[in-house]
Amino acid sequence: MALVLGAQVGDAFLVGRRRIRVQSIDGPGQVTVERDDGRKFPIGSEGLTEVLPDVFVGVGPDPATWRLRLLFEAPLTVLIRRDDRVQK
């Protein structure tokens, strides 16, 4: 089962011991996320992208609004949470 979290540019998430940050919104259903090592990943609504071993990210639908929703799929042993320490 996937975890869906609302996000905006600059928001960061801790995925296990790694940090993933929303770098930009590139168009409808298209965003770029950046990992803490500087590697960037284009993420789209058409599928999931592996950003860490066994951790996949996609853009989730939000039919009621235009807000960005990130969809995370990872093993249950990987903790995923917002990183409130990162400034936007």
C-alpha positions as CSV (number, residue, x, y, z in Angstrom):
1,M,0.0,0.0,0.0
2,A,1.3,3.5,-0.9
3,L,1.7,6.5,1.3
4,V,0.4,9.8,-0.2
5,L,1.5,13.1,1.2
6,G,0.7,16.6,0.1
7,A,3.7,18.6,-0.9
8,Q,5.0,21.9,-2.4
9,V,8.3,23.2,-3.7
10,G,10.9,23.1,-1.0
11,D,9.2,20.4,1.2
12,A,11.5,17.7,2.3
13,F,10.9,14.1,3.5
14,L,13.0,11.7,5.4
15,V,13.0,8.3,3.8
16,G,14.9,6.0,6.1
17,R,18.1,7.9,6.8
18,R,18.0,9.9,3.5
19,R,16.4,13.2,2.6
20,I,14.3,13.8,-0.5
21,R,13.3,17.4,-1.4
22,V,10.8,18.7,-3.9
23,Q,12.9,20.9,-6.1
24,S,10.4,22.1,-8.7
25,I,7.0,21.6,-10.3
26,D,7.6,21.2,-14.0
27,G,4.1,21.0,-15.3
28,P,0.8,19.1,-14.7
29,G,1.7,15.8,-13.0
30,Q,5.5,16.5,-13.4
31,V,7.9,17.4,-10.6
32,T,11.6,17.1,-9.9
33,V,12.9,15.8,-6.5
34,E,16.4,16.0,-5.2
35,R,18.1,13.5,-3.0
36,D,20.5,14.6,-0.2
37,D,23.5,13.6,-2.4
38,G,22.4,16.1,-5.1
39,R,21.0,13.5,-7.5
40,K,17.8,14.7,-9.2
41,F,14.9,12.6,-10.4
42,P,12.1,13.6,-12.7
43,I,8.8,12.3,-11.3
44,G,5.6,11.9,-13.2
45,S,2.1,10.8,-12.8
46,E,2.4,8.0,-15.4
47,G,4.5,5.7,-13.2
48,L,6.8,5.3,-10.2
49,T,10.5,6.2,-10.2
50,E,13.0,4.5,-7.9
51,V,14.8,7.2,-5.9
52,L,16.4,4.8,-3.4
53,P,16.8,1.0,-3.4
54,D,13.2,-0.4,-3.1
55,V,11.8,3.1,-2.6
56,F,9.6,4.5,-5.4
57,V,8.0,7.9,-5.8
58,G,5.2,9.1,-8.1
59,V,2.8,12.0,-8.4
60,G,-0.6,11.1,-6.9
61,P,-3.9,12.4,-8.2
62,D,-5.8,15.0,-6.4
63,P,-9.0,15.5,-8.3
64,A,-10.4,18.2,-6.0
65,T,-7.6,20.7,-6.2
66,W,-4.3,21.5,-8.0
67,R,-2.2,20.6,-5.0
68,L,0.8,18.3,-5.4
69,R,0.5,14.9,-3.9
70,L,3.6,12.6,-3.7
71,L,3.0,8.9,-3.7
72,F,5.7,6.8,-1.9
73,E,6.0,3.0,-2.1
74,A,8.6,1.4,0.1
75,P,9.0,-1.7,2.4
76,L,7.3,-1.4,5.7
77,T,10.7,-1.3,7.4
78,V,11.5,2.1,5.8
79,L,10.2,5.0,7.8
80,I,8.8,7.9,5.7
81,R,8.0,11.3,7.3
82,R,8.1,15.0,6.7
83,D,11.4,16.8,7.5
84,D,10.3,20.0,9.2
85,R,13.9,21.0,9.9
86,V,14.5,22.0,6.2
87,Q,13.7,25.6,5.3
88,K,11.9,26.3,2.1
